[in-house]
Amino acid sequence: QVQLVESGGGLVQPGGSLRLSCAASGSIFNIRGMGWHRQAPGKQRELVAAITSGGSTNYADSVKGRFTISRDNSKNTVNLQMNSLKPEDTAVYYCLIVCGTIPQNYWGQGTQVTVSS
């Protein structure tokens, strides 16, 4: 099994920054990709950012230029640096890892990010 532990969420004022981290442990092999999704109240879960095993990145249009995803392969961690935060970024953020001979999705428990003055 694979376990994901997220950290770094919290309350921040508009224009502020937060850094989310996700550490994966357990039976991890053949990582295909890692990423972050978010879900705001009353909305569907959406992709925020993703990074492949080769380092290619993909971002939602709403966060381009403000968020940066990175990974540390030696520690099986993925991070999300969030700058210039807006109230509409408020959501529960979930870490995702895709790994295994037959690719499987593993999700973290979620961490709350609230952007408010």
FENSULRA-V61493 format. One line per field, one symbol per residue. phi: phi as a letter, one per 40 degrees, with the letter a starting at -180 (. if undefined). psi: psi as a letter, one per 20 degrees, with the letter a starting at -180 (. if undefined). Layout:
phi=???
psi=???
This chain:
phi=.bbbbcahcibacdgcbabcbbbbahcbafccababbabcdgbccbcbaaacccgcbabcdcbdgbbbbaabccbfbbbbcbbfcbdcccacbbcbbbahdcdbcbbccgbcbbbac
psi=qpppoqrirapqqpiaqqpqqppqrbmpqlphrqaprqoqpjrqpqpgqqprhiiqqpqqhiipihqpqrqohhjlqpqoporlqqhiiprpppqpporqgopqppqriqppppoq.
